[in-house]
């Protein structure tokens, strides 16, 4: 009888150990699968978020050069009309994130700054210059530099910045929905994102 009871106990112990090992393997397998799924989904979302706009600028360029003192000047001038296409983009393929399987947490460490790309088209009108003060490459470079700086200020003051940030937040919502549906946490710079509204705290700088 004692041998029978001992045999039963040993059998139950073996079954318990085997079952525990199998359950541990299953949990680990599910954890790894979830981790791979999250990383894959983040990779799929890693695309450019772009806001486009169009700006125009009219610029009067004047330059004068003294000849033989202040009594005689050689002048040049031009009317410049600039039409520029502008894009504001976030390259989410450069997002810095970690997947912590043990803590079931996706950590977003940093988000790439927005990139502003200006593609201006310059048209020159009423270009006049005195013989001793002709237009040269330095003048055209100065005009382009001045106009681009002016356009950048217009972009910064426009709704493009807000629109691009809103587009970014809409992409990051996919991270939150995915992790939340799987019982994982999403953090940004060590701060837990507990709701979709919490993503509004993520406000990267737009490059000047």
SVG drawing of the C-alpha trace seen along z (x, -y; Angstrom):
<svg xmlns="http://www.w3.org/2000/svg" viewBox="-7 -114 45 116">
<polyline fill="none" stroke="black" stroke-width="0.4" points="0.0,0.0 2.8,-2.3 4.5,-1.6 1.3,-2.3 0.9,-5.7 4.5,-6.5 4.2,-5.7 1.1,-7.9 2.9,-10.8 5.9,-10.4 3.7,-10.3 1.8,-13.4 5.1,-15.2 6.4,-14.3 3.2,-15.4 3.3,-18.7 6.9,-19.3 6.4,-18.5 3.3,-20.7 5.1,-23.6 7.9,-23.4 5.5,-23.3 3.5,-26.3 6.8,-28.2 7.8,-27.5 4.4,-28.5 4.5,-31.8 8.0,-32.5 7.0,-31.7 3.9,-34.0 6.1,-36.7 8.6,-36.4 5.9,-36.4 4.3,-39.5 7.7,-41.2 8.4,-40.4 4.9,-41.5 5.3,-44.8 8.7,-45.5 7.3,-44.5 4.3,-46.8 6.5,-49.7 8.7,-49.1 5.6,-49.1 4.5,-52.5 8.0,-53.9 7.2,-56.1 7.5,-59.8 4.7,-61.9 4.6,-64.9 2.7,-68.2 3.0,-70.3 2.5,-74.0 3.1,-76.7 4.6,-80.1 5.3,-83.2 7.7,-86.0 8.4,-89.3 11.8,-90.7 13.3,-94.0 17.1,-93.8 19.2,-96.9 22.9,-97.5 25.0,-100.6 28.7,-101.0 30.6,-104.2 33.0,-105.3 35.6,-108.0 33.9,-108.9 30.3,-109.4 29.5,-111.8 29.3,-109.1 27.5,-105.8 27.0,-102.8 23.7,-101.0 22.0,-97.7 18.6,-96.4 16.2,-93.6 12.7,-92.5 12.6,-88.9 9.5,-86.8 9.8,-83.5 7.3,-80.6 8.3,-77.8 7.0,-74.4 7.6,-73.4 7.4,-70.0 7.6,-69.3 8.5,-65.6 9.3,-63.2 11.3,-60.2 9.9,-57.6 12.4,-55.1 14.9,-56.9 12.8,-56.6 14.8,-55.3 12.8,-52.7 13.3,-49.6 11.1,-46.5 11.4,-45.3 10.0,-41.8 10.3,-41.2 8.4,-44.3 6.1,-44.1 7.0,-47.7 7.8,-49.6 10.1,-52.5 10.2,-55.4 13.5,-57.1 13.5,-59.9 11.7,-60.9 13.6,-62.5 13.2,-66.2 11.0,-67.5 12.8,-68.4 11.7,-71.5 12.5,-71.3 12.3,-74.4 12.2,-74.2 12.1,-77.8 11.7,-78.8 13.3,-82.3 12.2,-84.6 14.1,-87.9 12.4,-91.0 13.5,-94.5 17.2,-93.7 19.3,-96.8 22.9,-97.5 25.4,-100.3 28.4,-99.4 30.7,-99.6 28.5,-97.6 27.3,-94.5 25.4,-91.5 27.6,-88.6 27.3,-85.2 27.7,-86.8 24.5,-88.9 22.4,-85.9 23.7,-83.9 22.8,-86.8 19.3,-87.0 18.7,-83.3 20.0,-83.3 17.9,-86.3 14.7,-84.9 15.1,-81.5 15.5,-83.0 12.4,-85.0 10.4,-82.0 11.5,-79.9 10.1,-82.6 6.8,-82.4 6.8,-78.6 7.4,-78.8 4.6,-81.3 2.2,-79.2 -0.1,-76.3 2.3,-73.8 4.1,-73.2 0.9,-72.4 -0.4,-70.3 2.8,-68.3 2.7,-67.6 -0.9,-66.5 0.1,-64.1 2.9,-62.7 0.5,-62.2 -1.9,-60.3 0.9,-57.9 2.1,-57.4 -1.5,-56.5 -1.0,-53.2 1.9,-52.4 -0.4,-53.0 -3.4,-51.1 -1.2,-48.1 0.6,-47.9 -2.5,-48.6 -4.5,-45.8 -1.7,-43.3 -1.5,-44.3 1.8,-46.1 2.9,-49.6 4.0,-52.4 6.5,-55.0 8.1,-58.1 11.3,-59.2 10.4,-57.1 6.9,-58.6 4.0,-56.1 1.5,-56.9 -1.8,-56.0 -4.2,-57.4 -4.4,-58.7 -4.5,-62.2 -1.2,-61.5 0.5,-61.4 0.0,-65.2 3.0,-65.5 5.3,-64.4 6.3,-67.7 9.5,-67.4 11.2,-70.5 11.1,-71.6 14.6,-72.2 15.3,-75.9"/>
</svg>
